Amino acid sequence: MRKGVKAVVVSGVLVVLVGGAGYAGYNVLSALQDGGTASVRTGPPDKGEVKETTATFFAAWEKGQAATAASYTNYPVDAESLLTAFGNAARIGEVRITPGTASGDTVPFTVRARVSYDGKSKTLSYRSRLTVVRGETTHRALVDWRPSVVHPQLRKGDTLYTGDASAPPIEAVDRDGKVLTKEKYPSLGPILDELRSRYGDKAGGTPGVELAIKHADQNAADTTLLTLAKGRAGKLRTTLSAGVQAAAETAVQKYPESSVAAVRPSTGEVLAVANHRDDGFDAAFLGELAPGSTMKIISAATLIDNGITKATGPAPCPPTATWQSQTFGNLEGLAPDEHATLSDSFARSCNTAFVKFADEVRVDSLTREAQERFGLGRDNWKVGVPSFDGRVPASGGPDTAANMIGQGQVQMSPLNMASVTATAMTGAFRQPVIVSPKLDGRDLATARGLSAATVAQLRSMMNRTATSGTAAGVMSGLGGSIGAKTGSAEVDGQTKSNSWFTGYRNDIAAAAMAQDAGHGIDAAGPIVATLLRTGG
């Protein structure tokens, strides 16, 4: 028998296994079934199987037969739980599902149903999609189960309910009293849900009746899907700017998996937050990603504040630099300069210049600068909605050098980097806020900030970067007081680096990130420049 083929006898019947082939590692060409030999299907489901499986799944779902519908999925226990909640806790009935045109094994569909509660009833309509796969053990064509099959906004562990709202509705307004809605500003959807959850009672409204998603994350606000009876909305003033927010929404739509945040440096007030992501995640506030060379703002401040060098002091830029057996290089095409100053290497974004200073900083120098001067990494920001406060650990080994250029163990969000830029510009750390702390008496995070001498050097280097350095093309045409820093962060498994960019113009600072998008000027830069052009 040829290599890779094995023969075994099961109850007197020959079963041929082809090693390394097919779903789950093998193809069963014939198997014992009902006392005889019957063919078992392998590989992706064919067109007929996709149509039959979706039809039977939809039929059972429409009838409210949760267990039966779940049996046509590859995770029946999880499916039955959510499908049961769909009909019971969510009070959804009269379900009609209309499949669209299949694309291979994926089928789009429309759900139209009726939600009824305490004498109130309203039509629910939305679109979703499912994929049909081959069961690994049953070999049946099955719906590949995920909560988004039931509703596109559902995630793992979420459930549905209809009843009295968990919090009164709010009418969120911007700093000038303009109404902010998730329909006009889609990125604000999760933010407005959080604000309602936290401040609905304080805003003076009364709750209504609604169909909502209760998220697995107990700290996340419920997401309203349908309002059966409106409550009375209380007005909640935010720090956002409708004009800057509109620009942010437009800018991120041009780049997949992108996020941006903008703040007013003089106050710390958040002016805009926007995301363009398939997963709906608020990466602008909650992202935890290596910020690449935008981190050199903090690294440069560390070098200056520790007396290691200064903007006009030496910071040679060799082709490569090695630290503890790890060799670092620069972006392709960057010419070495052994006589470069810190300002030269900052404006050209020379990695090796900063890596070479790993010999002169202590393991915790960058950490202390981030915490004590920039207010990062202490997990104590109270923005008004959930946020990540940055992470700059005192990691030794090669990461001491890697952290200096925003790789290694350093993690930031766009909001963090917008705050870093605001601190570099003004010298004062002002913790970002999206609603006034007077509303709930919360204590904001504090930090020492930077000396006037350090601020002057950082602003000079950032201005040079914006006018004649790596950010010059993106920042071209912007007047007033400007500064910027480009960045790109390499990520294992991605074909391109993550694009980062942060900058300021007068009293607005913004930072953006676009995953798998290339250099800082390729995606994040144009996003930030769009916001800076609004003038705040």
C-alpha positions, 0 to 999 in steps of 0.5 A: 500500500502506498505511503500516506495511506492506512487501512484499518478494520472496524467491525469487519469492514475495511476503512481507508484513511488518507493521511494528511488529507481533508478536514480534521486531518483525514478523509474517510472514504467509506465507513460503517453505517446501518450495517453496511458501507456508506459514503461520508462527505468531506471538504467544504459544503456544496451549494445544495448543502448550503441551501438545505442547511440554511433553510432548515436552520431558518425554519426552526428559528422562525418557529421559535424552536431554539433546540432544533435550530441549534442542532443545525450549528457546530456549537449547539449548546451556545446557540440554543442559549442565545436563540432561547433568549431571542424568543423568551427574554427578548420577547421577539416573535413573528420572525420572518427570515429572508435569505439573500444570494449566497456567496460560496458558503456564506449567506446574507439574510434579513430578519423581520420580527415583532418585539412585544412587552407589557402591551407595547409592540414594535417591528424589528428589522436588521441584516446579518449573515452566516457561513456553512461549514463541514462538521469536524466529527459529524461531517454534516453541513452546519451553520458556523455558530457565532453570536453575530448570526443572531444579530450583527452587534452580538459578541461572545457571551452577550445576550438579549433582553426586552424590558425597562431600560437599565438607565434613562436616555440622554441627549448628548450635546457637544461643547457648543450645545449641538446634539450628538447622535449615533446616527450622525456620528456612528463612532460615538455609538459605544461612547454614548451608550457608556455615557448613558449608563454612567450619567443617565440618572445624573442627567435627570431623565426617566427610563423607557422600555427597550430591546437591548444587548447585555454584554458579557463584560459587566463593565460595558454599557448595554446596547439599545437595539430598539426602543418600544417606549421612549423615556424622557432624555436628560441633557448631558453636555460633553467636551466633544466638538461636533465639527472636529467629530464630523471630520474624524468620522470622515477621515477614518472611513478612508482607512480600514482598521483605523482610529483617532482621538483629539484633545484640547491641550490647554484643558485636556478636553476630548474633542473627537474620537472615531473608529473604523473597525469591523469588530466595533472595538473602540481602539481610540480609547481602549487600544493597546498597541505598540506606538512605534516612533511616536514614542520617541517624544517620551524617549527624547524627553527622557534623554533631555530630563536625565541630562544624557543629551539635548536637542542640539546635542549628539545623537549619531544615526548609524546604519544599525545598532546592536543591544544585547545581541539584538540588531536594530535598523532604520527604515529603508533609504535612511542615510546614516549620519554619524554627526547627527544631533538629537533634533536631526535624528528625531526629525528623520525618525532614526531608530538606531540613534535612540537604540544606542542610548539604551546604554545610558538610560536605566531600565526604569528611566522611560517608565518613570518619565512616562508615569511622572511627567506624562501621566501614563501607565498608572491605571488611574485615568477617569475620562468619563468612559472606559479608557486604557492609560498606556503601558511603559514597563521597566523591561530589561534585556533587548526590550530596554532598547526596543521600548525607546522606539515604541516597540518591545513592551510599550503599548498605547492608544491614540488617546494616550498619544494625543495626550502625550503630544498635548503634554509635550506642547504645553508642559502640563499633563491634563488628564483627558476628559469627555465630561466634566469631573464636576458632574460626578466629583471624580478625581483626575490623574495628575503628573509633574509635567515637563520643564519649560526648557524640555518643552521648548526642545520638544516643540522645536523638534516636533516643529522641525519634523512637521516642516522639514522632517518625515511629517512635512508632506502630510502637514504641508499647508497647515499654518499656526503653531504646528508639530508632529511625529510619525511612527510605524510599528512592526507586528508579527504576522502582518504584511505591513506595519501599523501606521501611527501619527501624532501632531498638534496645531494651535490648541488641538492635538490628535493622534491616529493609528491604522493597523496593517497600513504601512508608514505613519504618513500612509494612513494615520498622518492624513487622518490627523492632518484632517482633524488639525485643519478644523482648527478645533 
